[in-house]
Amino acid sequence: MDTDKKFLIETAHMKMPFGKYKGTYLVDIPEYYLVWYKNKGFPAGKLGKMMALVYELQLNGLESILRKIKSK
């Protein structure tokens, strides 16, 4: 399995580890919250990269990709 595919699968199954949406799948976090993080700065490391990916997918109407992976 290539790295990008593995990262996409991990992102689909990742839950927010802290804050207002703790325990919520990243893909289920409301867009306004991700926009707030985009402006503030995503957390460092893997979580921030995952949140940035979810933000970009939501921005382009493609979050269904993560939802399909999550449901499997």
N, C-alpha and C positions, 0 to 999 in steps of 0.2 A: 504494500500500500504506500503510495507516495505521501510526502509530507503535507502537501496542501489538502489532500483528501482527508488525512488523519486529523488535521487541524479543524477542518470543517465539521467532521463528526464530533470531535471533542467540544467544539463551540455549541453545536446543537444540543448537547447533553449537559452543558455547564449551567449551574445555578449561581446567582449572585451571592457572594459569601458574606456580605455586610450591607448595612444601610437600610433605607426605606423599603427596598425590594429584596431583602435577604430571603433566600430560599426560592426565589422566582427564577425560572429559566430565563437566560439572557434574551432569547427571542421573544419572550412574553413581556418584557419590560416596555412600558409605554415610550413612544418615540420622543415625547417632550423631555423625558429623563435622560435619554441618550444624547439629545441635543444639548442639554445642560452640561453633561460631561464633556461633550465635544468642545464646548466653549471654555470650560474650566480646565480641561486636560484629562484625558483618560488615565487611569492608574498605570503605573509602570509595570512592565513585564507582560506575561502571557494573558492575564485577565484584561488588561488594557487593550491588547491586540484583538482579543475576542470581542470586546465591547465595540471597538472601532469597526470590526467586520460586521457585526449586527447593525450598527448605525448605517453603514454603507448599503447593506442589503435592504434595510427598511427605507432608506432614502430613495432607492431605486425600485421599490415595490417587489423585491425578490425574497422577502423573509419566508415565503412559503417553502423555499428550498430547505431551510433549517427545520421548519415544522414537519416536513415529510421525513427527514432524517430522524428527528426526535421521536416520531410516532412509530418507528420500526423497532 
